[in-house]
Amino acid sequence: MMRLVKCEYTDLRTGETWVRVFHFHAATGERYDATKEEIENAPLPDPKRPYWGGREQ
């Protein structure tokens, strides 16, 4: 299954944060950066499905 994944990173030394969105293929662990068009056309998350990251989106 291929899905778009949004990761928020924080540099613990400087406090700087940034976001990366990439495609993730669950069966192989393969991932690559998503294009702007792919991000804009992605479906919104389903609130009934579980999420990763410890906080609601």
The first five atom37 places (N, CA, C, CB, O) and aatype in JSON, in Angstrom:
{
  "aatype": [12, 12, 1, 10, 19, 11, 4, 6, 18, 16, 3, 10, 1, 16, 7, 6, 16, 17, 19, 1, 19, 13, 8, 13, 8, 0, 0, 16, 7, 6, 1, 18, 3, 0, 16, 11, 6, 6, 9, 6, 2, 0, 14, 10, 14, 3, 14, 11, 1, 14, 18, 17, 7, 7, 1, 6, 5],
  "atom_mask": [
    [1, 1, 1, 1, 1],
    [1, 1, 1, 1, 1],
    [1, 1, 1, 1, 1],
    [1, 1, 1, 1, 1],
    [1, 1, 1, 1, 1],
    [1, 1, 1, 1, 1],
    [1, 1, 1, 1, 1],
    [1, 1, 1, 1, 1],
    [1, 1, 1, 1, 1],
    [1, 1, 1, 1, 1],
    [1, 1, 1, 1, 1],
    [1, 1, 1, 1, 1],
    [1, 1, 1, 1, 1],
    [1, 1, 1, 1, 1],
    [1, 1, 1, 0, 1],
    [1, 1, 1, 1, 1],
    [1, 1, 1, 1, 1],
    [1, 1, 1, 1, 1],
    [1, 1, 1, 1, 1],
    [1, 1, 1, 1, 1],
    [1, 1, 1, 1, 1],
    [1, 1, 1, 1, 1],
    [1, 1, 1, 1, 1],
    [1, 1, 1, 1, 1],
    [1, 1, 1, 1, 1],
    [1, 1, 1, 1, 1],
    [1, 1, 1, 1, 1],
    [1, 1, 1, 1, 1],
    [1, 1, 1, 0, 1],
    [1, 1, 1, 1, 1],
    [1, 1, 1, 1, 1],
    [1, 1, 1, 1, 1],
    [1, 1, 1, 1, 1],
    [1, 1, 1, 1, 1],
    [1, 1, 1, 1, 1],
    [1, 1, 1, 1, 1],
    [1, 1, 1, 1, 1],
    [1, 1, 1, 1, 1],
    [1, 1, 1, 1, 1],
    [1, 1, 1, 1, 1],
    [1, 1, 1, 1, 1],
    [1, 1, 1, 1, 1],
    [1, 1, 1, 1, 1],
    [1, 1, 1, 1, 1],
    [1, 1, 1, 1, 1],
    [1, 1, 1, 1, 1],
    [1, 1, 1, 1, 1],
    [1, 1, 1, 1, 1],
    [1, 1, 1, 1, 1],
    [1, 1, 1, 1, 1],
    [1, 1, 1, 1, 1],
    [1, 1, 1, 1, 1],
    [1, 1, 1, 0, 1],
    [1, 1, 1, 0, 1],
    [1, 1, 1, 1, 1],
    [1, 1, 1, 1, 1],
    [1, 1, 1, 1, 1]
  ],
  "atom_positions": [
    [[0.85, -1.17, 0.0], [0.0, 0.0, 0.0], [0.9, 1.24, 0.0], [-0.97, 0.0, 1.23], [1.84, 1.33, 0.78]],
    [[0.59, 2.18, -0.87], [1.35, 3.42, -0.96], [0.5, 4.54, -0.39], [1.76, 3.73, -2.44], [-0.69, 4.66, -0.7]],
    [[1.11, 5.36, 0.46], [0.35, 6.48, 1.01], [1.28, 7.68, 1.21], [-0.32, 6.09, 2.36], [2.5, 7.53, 1.28]],
    [[0.67, 8.87, 1.28], [1.43, 10.07, 1.6], [1.58, 10.16, 3.1], [0.75, 11.34, 1.02], [0.63, 9.93, 3.85]],
    [[2.79, 10.49, 3.55], [3.08, 10.6, 4.97], [3.67, 11.98, 5.23], [4.05, 9.47, 5.45], [4.56, 12.42, 4.5]],
    [[3.17, 12.66, 6.25], [3.68, 13.97, 6.64], [4.47, 13.8, 7.93], [2.52, 15.02, 6.81], [3.94, 13.3, 8.92]],
    [[5.73, 14.22, 7.92], [6.57, 14.13, 9.11], [7.0, 15.52, 9.53], [7.81, 13.23, 8.85], [7.45, 16.32, 8.71]],
    [[6.86, 15.8, 10.81], [7.32, 17.06, 11.37], [8.59, 16.77, 12.16], [6.22, 17.73, 12.27], [8.6, 15.93, 13.05]],
    [[9.65, 17.48, 11.83], [10.95, 17.29, 12.47], [11.28, 18.51, 13.32], [12.06, 17.03, 11.43], [10.89, 19.62, 12.99]],
    [[11.99, 18.29, 14.42], [12.46, 19.38, 15.26], [13.93, 19.15, 15.57], [11.63, 19.48, 16.57], [14.32, 18.08, 16.03]],
    [[14.75, 20.16, 15.32], [16.16, 20.12, 15.71], [16.22, 20.47, 17.19], [17.04, 21.11, 14.85], [15.93, 21.6, 17.57]],
    [[16.59, 19.51, 18.02], [16.57, 19.72, 19.47], [17.63, 20.72, 19.93], [16.78, 18.41, 20.18], [17.5, 21.28, 21.02]],
    [[18.64, 20.96, 19.13], [19.66, 21.94, 19.51], [19.19, 23.36, 19.28], [20.94, 21.69, 18.73], [19.44, 24.24, 20.11]],
    [[18.51, 23.6, 18.15], [18.14, 24.97, 17.79], [16.66, 25.26, 17.95], [18.54, 25.24, 16.37], [16.26, 26.43, 18.0]],
    [[15.84, 24.21, 18.04], [14.39, 24.41, 18.12], [13.74, 24.61, 16.77], [0.0, 0.0, 0.0], [12.52, 24.77, 16.68]],
    [[14.54, 24.62, 15.7], [14.0, 24.79, 14.35], [13.13, 23.58, 14.0], [15.14, 24.97, 13.31], [13.49, 22.44, 14.29]],
    [[11.99, 23.84, 13.37], [11.12, 22.75, 12.93], [10.9, 22.84, 11.43], [9.77, 22.78, 13.69], [10.95, 23.93, 10.85]],
    [[10.65, 21.71, 10.8], [10.33, 21.67, 9.39], [9.48, 20.44, 9.11], [11.61, 21.66, 8.52], [9.41, 19.52, 9.92]],
    [[8.84, 20.45, 7.95], [7.91, 19.39, 7.58], [8.34, 18.8, 6.25], [6.44, 19.92, 7.49], [8.74, 19.52, 5.33]],
    [[8.26, 17.47, 6.14], [8.49, 16.79, 4.86], [7.28, 15.91, 4.58], [9.8, 15.94, 4.88], [6.75, 15.27, 5.48]],
    [[6.87, 15.88, 3.33], [5.79, 15.0, 2.9], [6.38, 14.06, 1.86], [4.55, 15.81, 2.32], [7.02, 14.5, 0.9]],
    [[6.18, 12.77, 2.06], [6.73, 11.81, 1.12], [5.79, 10.63, 0.94], [8.09, 11.33, 1.59], [4.89, 10.4, 1.75]],
    [[6.01, 9.88, -0.14], [5.28, 8.64, -0.39], [5.97, 7.55, 0.41], [5.25, 8.28, -1.93], [7.19, 7.51, 0.49]],
    [[5.18, 6.66, 1.0], [5.72, 5.54, 1.76], [5.04, 4.27, 1.28], [5.51, 5.74, 3.29], [3.82, 4.19, 1.24]],
    [[5.84, 3.27, 0.93], [5.32, 1.98, 0.5], [5.53, 1.01, 1.66], [6.04, 1.46, -0.82], [6.66, 0.62, 1.95]],
    [[4.42, 0.61, 2.32], [4.49, -0.16, 3.56], [5.17, -1.51, 3.39], [3.11, -0.36, 4.1], [5.9, -1.94, 4.28]],
    [[4.97, -2.18, 2.27], [5.51, -3.53, 2.1], [7.04, -3.54, 2.01], [4.93, -4.17, 0.86], [7.68, -4.49, 2.45]],
    [[7.62, -2.49, 1.43], [9.06, -2.48, 1.21], [9.8, -1.47, 2.07], [9.35, -2.2, -0.23], [11.03, -1.55, 2.19]],
    [[9.1, -0.52, 2.67], [9.76, 0.54, 3.42], [10.31, 1.64, 2.53], [0.0, 0.0, 0.0], [10.93, 2.58, 3.02]],
    [[10.1, 1.51, 1.22], [10.59, 2.5, 0.26], [9.83, 3.81, 0.44], [10.45, 1.97, -1.19], [8.62, 3.81, 0.68]],
    [[10.54, 4.92, 0.31], [9.88, 6.22, 0.37], [10.6, 7.21, -0.54], [9.83, 6.75, 1.82], [11.8, 7.09, -0.78]],
    [[9.86, 8.17, -1.03], [10.44, 9.24, -1.84], [9.6, 10.49, -1.69], [10.55, 8.83, -3.33], [8.41, 10.41, -1.41]],
    [[10.22, 11.64, -1.87], [9.53, 12.91, -1.68], [8.37, 13.05, -2.66], [10.51, 14.08, -1.86], [8.49, 12.7, -3.84]],
    [[7.26, 13.55, -2.16], [6.08, 13.79, -2.98], [6.21, 15.15, -3.66], [4.78, 13.73, -2.13], [6.83, 16.07, -3.13]],
    [[5.63, 15.27, -4.85], [5.63, 16.55, -5.54], [4.52, 17.45, -4.97], [5.44, 16.36, -7.08], [3.61, 16.96, -4.3]],
    [[4.61, 18.73, -5.25], [3.6, 19.67, -4.77], [2.21, 19.28, -5.28], [3.94, 21.11, -5.22], [1.23, 19.35, -4.54]],
    [[2.12, 18.87, -6.53], [0.84, 18.47, -7.12], [0.27, 17.24, -6.41], [1.0, 18.19, -8.63], [-0.93, 17.18, -6.14]],
    [[1.11, 16.27, -6.1], [0.65, 15.06, -5.39], [0.13, 15.41, -4.0], [1.79, 14.04, -5.28], [-0.87, 14.84, -3.55]],
    [[0.8, 16.33, -3.33], [0.37, 16.74, -1.99], [-0.98, 17.44, -2.06], [1.42, 17.66, -1.33], [-1.88, 17.15, -1.27]],
    [[-1.12, 18.37, -3.01], [-2.37, 19.13, -3.13], [-3.55, 18.25, -3.53], [-2.2, 20.25, -4.14], [-4.69, 18.54, -3.15]],
    [[-3.31, 17.18, -4.28], [-4.38, 16.31, -4.76], [-4.65, 15.12, -3.84], [-4.05, 15.81, -6.13], [-5.54, 14.32, -4.12]],
    [[-3.91, 15.0, -2.76], [-4.09, 13.86, -1.85], [-5.4, 13.99, -1.09], [-2.91, 13.77, -0.85], [-5.82, 15.1, -0.76]],
    [[-6.06, 12.87, -0.81], [-7.29, 12.93, -0.03], [-7.0, 13.33, 1.41], [-8.02, 11.58, -0.06], [-5.91, 13.07, 1.93]],
    [[-7.96, 13.96, 2.05], [-7.79, 14.33, 3.45], [-7.83, 13.08, 4.32], [-8.88, 15.33, 3.89], [-8.47, 12.1, 3.95]],
    [[-7.14, 13.1, 5.47], [-7.15, 11.93, 6.35], [-8.56, 11.63, 6.85], [-6.21, 12.15, 7.53], [-9.36, 12.53, 7.08]],
    [[-8.85, 10.36, 7.02], [-10.14, 9.93, 7.56], [-10.05, 9.94, 9.08], [-10.52, 8.5, 7.03], [-9.22, 9.23, 9.64]],
    [[-10.87, 10.74, 9.76], [-10.76, 10.85, 11.22], [-11.06, 9.54, 11.95], [-11.68, 11.93, 11.73], [-10.73, 9.41, 13.13]],
    [[-11.69, 8.58, 11.29], [-12.02, 7.3, 11.93], [-10.84, 6.34, 11.93], [-13.2, 6.66, 11.24], [-10.86, 5.34, 12.65]],
    [[-9.81, 6.62, 11.13], [-8.66, 5.7, 11.02], [-7.57, 6.1, 12.0], [-8.11, 5.69, 9.59], [-7.45, 7.28, 12.33]],
    [[-6.79, 5.15, 12.48], [-5.71, 5.49, 13.42], [-4.62, 6.34, 12.75], [-5.1, 4.2, 13.99], [-4.48, 6.33, 11.53]],
    [[-3.88, 7.04, 13.54], [-2.8, 7.9, 13.05], [-1.55, 7.63, 13.87], [-3.2, 9.4, 13.12], [-1.62, 7.07, 14.97]],
    [[-0.42, 8.04, 13.33], [0.85, 7.94, 14.04], [1.22, 9.31, 14.57], [1.97, 7.38, 13.12], [0.77, 10.32, 14.02]],
    [[2.01, 9.37, 15.6], [2.59, 10.63, 16.03], [2.16, 11.11, 17.38], [0.0, 0.0, 0.0], [2.74, 12.07, 17.89]],
    [[1.17, 10.5, 18.01], [0.82, 10.86, 19.37], [-0.07, 12.06, 19.54], [0.0, 0.0, 0.0], [-0.39, 12.43, 20.67]],
    [[-0.5, 12.69, 18.45], [-1.44, 13.8, 18.6], [-2.38, 13.81, 17.42], [-0.69, 15.15, 18.72], [-2.03, 13.38, 16.32]],
    [[-3.57, 14.31, 17.66], [-4.56, 14.33, 16.59], [-4.23, 15.41, 15.58], [-5.96, 14.54, 17.15], [-3.6, 16.42, 15.9]],
    [[-4.66, 15.18, 14.35], [-4.36, 16.14, 13.29], [-5.52, 17.07, 13.08], [-4.03, 15.44, 12.0], [-5.45, 17.95, 12.22]]
  ]
}
